[in-house]
Amino acid sequence: MNYREQAKIILEEHRQVFERLDTEQIQAFVDAIKAARRIILIGVGREGLSTRAFTMRLMHLGLDSHWIWDETTPSIGEGDLLIATSGCGEIGHIDYVVDRAKANGAKVAVVTGDPHKKTAKKADILLFLPAAVYLGTADVVPSVQPMGNLFEQALLILFDMIVMDLREQLGKTFPEMEAMHRNLE
């Protein structure tokens, strides 16, 4: 394999994904985060890893954010936001959690590569990431990479960009974020 050539192809895929993003959807997503009392996040597999990293950065911004599977995650209710990443837009237990969050009065934001599937249709805030995703059927940027790699990678980058935007909007400094980092190491 020619790694430099492969990198060029993958970087071009990312360029295309980010050119197709709807900035109004991103702004609505950011506004929902800023308005939330608490934020609980869910995702599975590799996209779950990207989502968990986002959870951590939201905490570093001083936001009350929680990863759904942690034992210390509180209840969800009115004023709260569930952020669900569902690449293909139809993952059974994520769909169930979305239903539970809505039943308890929370708003739901869904980040997906397939906005036409059932979980995405339940979102109060939809953020469509147009990257190839495992089992997806939407019009997205295709990839030479396997399964949902492009979506998972773009998700991490998008979430990092959103953190940068939130940092500016919330007036947080890097030292303030660093002060929130775990210091027991």
N, C-alpha and C positions, 0 to 999 in steps of 0.2 A: 504494500500500500504506500502511496505517496502521501504522507501526512500533510505536507504543505498544501497540496492540491485539494485534499479532502477538507482541510480547514477553510479554504477559500469557498468551497461549495456550501459548507455549513454556515459560514458567516453570511453568505448571500441569502440563504434561507431565512436567517434571523433578520436581515435587513428588510426583506419582503414582509415578514410578519409584522415588524414594528411600523412599517409604512402603512399597513392596513388597519392598525388599531384605531378605534373610534375614541377620540379624545373626550367627547362628551360623556361617554360611558365611564371613562377613567375618572373624570371629575365627579360624576355622581357617586362612584365607588368611594373616592376620597372623602367627599362630603358626608357620606353615610358613616364612615369610620370616625370622622371628627364629631359627629352628632351622637354617637353611641355612648351609653353609660358603660357598658361592658361589651367586649368582643370575644366571641368564641369561634374558633376555627377548626375545620375538619377537611381532611383529604386522605387519600390512601395511596399506597405504593410510592413511586418516585415523585409524583405530583404532591403527595402528602409530605414528602421531605421538603420540597420547596415551600409548602404552606406552613410547615412547622418552623422553618427558618424565618418566615414572615412574622409568625406569632412572636418569636423572640425579639425581632427588631421593633415591633409595635410596643412591646414591653420596655425596650431600651428608650423609646420615645416617651415613656411615662404613661402610656395608655394601659387600661385595665384589660389585658388580653390573656386568653387561656387556650391551650391546646385541649381539644375535647376529651382525649383519652387519659389525661392526667387526673390523678385522684383528687387533686385540690381544685379542680374546675367547679365553679359554682353553678347554681341553677341559672336558667335563662328566662327572661320575661320582657315586659314592656320596657322600651328604652334601650334594649340590648340588640346586638347585631350578630347573626351567625354568618360567617363567611365560609362557604362550601366550595371547594374546587372539585369539579367533576368533569374531567377531560371529555369523555364521551357523552356526558349529560344524562347518564342513566345508570347509576351505580346503586344497587338496591338499598344498602344500609345508609348511604348518604341521603337518598331520597326520603327514607324513613326519618332521619334526624331533621331534615328540612321540614317535614310535616310536623314533627314534635315542636320545633322552634316556633313555627307559625301558630300552632295551637296554644302556645304559651305567651303569645303576644309579641314575640321578637320580630324584627325585620330580618330578611334573608337576602344576602348577596351571593350570587353564584358566578364563579369564574369558570368558563367552559370553552371547549373547542367545538362544541356542537349545540348552538342555541335553540335548536328545534326539538330537542328531546325533552322528556317529561320533567326532569328535575329543573332544568333551565327555565321551563315555562312557569314554574312556581316562584321564581325569583321576584323580589321587590326591586332589586338592583341587579342588572345583568351586565357582566363584563365578558365580551366575546374576544377570546384570544385566538386569532385565525391561523393556528399552527396544526400541522398533522398530529393526530391523536389516535391512540389505539381504539379501535371499534367506532371511530367517528364517521359521519356521513356528510358533514357540512362542506361548503366550499372554503377550503383553507389552503395555506401554502403547503405544497407537498414536500416530502423529505426523502433524501437518500438514506436517512437513518432508520433504525428499526422502531417499530411500534410507536410509542408516544414520546420518543426522545425530544423531538423539536418542541412539542408543547411543554414538556417538563422543564427544559432548559430556558425557554422563553418566559415561562411562568416565574422562575427564580429571578431573572433579569427584570421583568416587569414589576414584581413585588419590590425589588431593591430600588427601582426608580420611584415607585410610589412612596417608599420610606423617605427617599431624598426630598420629594415634594412635601410630604407631611412635616418633615424636619423644618423646612423653610417656613411653611404655613404656621406651624406651632411655635416658631421662634426658638427652637432647641439648638444648642451648640453640640459639636462633637464631644467636648469634655462632659457635658451634661448627660449625653447618651452613654459615654464610657463609665460614668459614675453609677449608672444603673446595671452595669454588667456584673455578673456573679463574681464576688471577690473572695471566695472560699478556696480558691485553687492555690 
